[in-house]
Amino acid sequence: MERSPAAGGPAEHDAGGGHRFGSVEVLAVLLVLLVVFRNPLASLISDARLQTWTTVFVSVLVQAVPFLVFGVVLSAVIAVFVPRSFWARALPRHPALAVPAAGLAGVVLPGCECGSVPIAGSLIRRGVTPAAALAFLLAAPAINPIVLTATVVAFPGQPMMAVARGVASLVVAVAMGWLWLRLGRTEWIKLPHRPDLEGLSRGNAFWAAVRHDLMHAGGFLVVGAAAAATINVVVPERWLSSLAGNAALSVLALAILAVLLSICSEADAFVAASLSQFSLTSRLVFLVVGPMVDLKLISMQAGVFGRRFAVRFAPATLVAAIVVGTGVGAVLL
């Protein structure tokens, strides 16, 4: 019986018996085109604005990809090697108590937002209540030891900045988890179909999960990085200076800037420290918003959880991060 094209495989054929292009062939064609048109492409990239775009795009990817890979690998480990019964024992049975427990779990897991998205998706697949998985998704990139240490280093002589960041981020994560318990709906989360891992050896199942999640989340990461690079080129820097003098507008400006720049949480403290014309509170909001709501993260959330989820969860998280960050900054800073 002839194999249908939909079945997939290393050597797929169309109905007429001809070979159909796969990912390897597409990559080969792109490489050939890059070689043939290298001189015109080089002249295009010589433009200053395009150089800036390329630098930002590559920087976002270089910062994010290692942590995305870490998150994907950990997600596959959870899917293949961790039994479902573990999560029932590790987290409190009551969903309202499971939310803060999952948020605090972010303290012990170094990583950034790019890695936390696939991990949260895997947790939901393994039976963890979505509210707890979402609290972990928001808390892990902002309160883990690497990020807090980077914040201390970036703000020498101001240790309360790291304390304020940890407190505000955990409060937002737990609040959003509880909000999901109250208002969230199961049909808003649509996890992408992952290849059936049943019947495979643990090794094969692990690599199948890694390949699937890396290709799926990686594509959305590229889209988000491109959007962030475009914003960096389009938004004039003088606009930021004019907003720094107004307390309310400076908070909103840095919150929006955090969304647009899409900086990895391991590096954003150094960017915030460089924005010395802004108040500490507005810079705290920048640090709280960034790991929870930015262009690449929204794009990845849409890819992992579905667009219906992203269009509701991201705006609500942004509002909560601004309100809580401003309040914590007013008290602690």
C-alpha positions, 0 to 999 in steps of 0.5 A: 500500500502506497504511503500517503503524503500526510504520513510524513517521512524523510522522503515524501512524494506528491501524488504524481510520484515527484519528490516534495520539498522538505525542511532540509531542501528549503534550508539548502535553497536558502543557503544557495540564495544567500551565497548567490546574492551575498554582495547585494545583501551586504550592501543592504546591511551597510545601512545604519538603521538596518545594522541596528535592526540586525544587531537588536534581532541577533542580540534578542535571539542570542540572549533567548535561545540558550534559555529556550533550549533549557526550557524545552529540554526541561519540558521534555524531561517533565513530559517523559521522565516525571510521573503524573503522580509526582505533581499531585504530591508536590503541590497542595491539592487545593488550587488556591494553595497550589498557586503560591507554591508554584510561584515560589518554585520559580526561585529554585529554577534559573532561566528566563521567560523563553524557557518558562513558556514551554515548561508551563505548557508541559506542566499543564499537560502533566495535570498541573492546574493551569492557574499554578502553571501560569503562576510559575510561568510569570514568577520563574523568570523574575525571582530566580537567583540569577536574575536577582543577583544580576539586579544587585550587580546592576544597581550597586549600593541599592540592594532594595531594588532586587528586593522590590523586584522579587516581591513585586514579581511574586505578588503579580504572579500569584495574583494572576494565578488566583485571577485565572482561578476566578475568571479563567476558562479551560477553552481559552488554553489550546495547547498545540498537538504534541506527537504521541509519546506512548509506545516509544522508548524514553530516549526516543520520546524525549527527543521527539518532545524536544524537536516538537517544542523547539521548532514550535516555540522557536518560530514564535521567538523569531517573530517576536525578536523581529518585532522588537528589533523593528520597534528599536529602530522606529521609536525615537530615543528623544521621546524617552527623555521627554517622558522622564520628567513626568512621574506617571508618564515615566512609569507608563513609558518604561512599562511600554518600553519593556514590552517593546524591547523584549530583553531577556530577564538575565540582562534587563537589569543592566538596561534599566540601570542605564536609564538613569534619567528615570526614577527608581520606581519607573525602572522597577516597573520596567523590571517587573513588566519585562519578564512577564509581558514582552513582544517575544513572550506574547508571541510564544504564549500565543504559539504554546497556549493559543491566541485566545489565551494570549489576548486575554492574559497578556493585557491583564498581566501588564496592568497588574505588573504596572499597578503592583510595581508602582505600589511596591516601588512607592513603599520600598524605594 
